[in-house]
Amino acid sequence: MDKENRRVCKKCLLQDIAPDEYLENMRIYLMGLDDDIKTEKTLYKERLAHCKKCDNLIEGLCRLCGCFVEYRAAINRKACPDIHPKW
């Protein structure tokens, strides 16, 4: 099966997905978000800048809530889970 026609296993663990394939799936998900829930591009970048400076960011995950910060920052109704939110 060629790369374009492969389906992503929705029941796989991260350890079962090749890193490049996983990153591509993340990009596709973020690009496919509906505009009515998606954070405006400048604000999204600002949110990620705060996350990058945070001690709770570990390998793309927030230690406080366990989410992928790029997903959380991309949805406009989400907020930083810290006791004193950074965004």
N, C-alpha and C positions, 0 to 999 in steps of 0.2 A: 504494500500500500504506500503510495507516495505521501510525502510530508504534508501536502495541502489537504489530503483527504483523511488523515489520521484523526481519530476522535480521542479526546482526553478522557482518561478513566476518572470518573467522578468519585470513585471509592478508593483511589490510590492514596497512599501516604506520600509526603514530600520525599522521603528516602527512596521511593520507587520511581520518581520522575527525574529524568536527566536535567541537570541544572540549566542548560541553555533552553530546553523545551519549557521548563517551568517559568523562566523569565519571560519567554515569549507569550505564554499563556497569561501571565500577569499583565503584560502590556495590552494584549487583546481585551482583557477584562476592563482595564481602566479606560481604554479608548471607546469601549462599547457602552459605558454608563450613559443613561438617559440624561440629557441636558438639564432637566428639571431637578435632578438630585446631585449633579456633578458640581464640585467646587470650581469657581472661576480660576483660570490658569495662574494668575498672579498670586492669589490667595493660597492656592495649592503649593506653589513654590515657597511662599513664606512659612506655611505650616511645616513643610519638610525641613526648612532651614532650622526651625526651632527644634524639631525632632533630632536633627543631626548633632545639635549641641547638647542634647539631653543624655544624662548618664543612664537612663533607662532604655536606651536604644541598644539592642544587641542583635547583630546580624539581620537587620531589617524588621525585627520584632520589638514590640513594646513589652518590657518586663512587667508593667503594671496590669495590662489587660490581655496580653497575649496576641494582640492583633498585628497584622502587617501594617506598619505605619503608612505606607503608600496607599493602601486601600482606605484606611480610616481618614486620612487627609483628603482623599478624593471625593468624599461624600459630604456635601455641605452641611448637613444637620449633625454630623459627628463632631466631637470635641476631644481635646486632650484629656486623658483619664486621670492625670495627676491631681492631687489634693488641691494644688494651686495651678490650674490649667495654664499652659503656655500659649495656647490658642483655642 
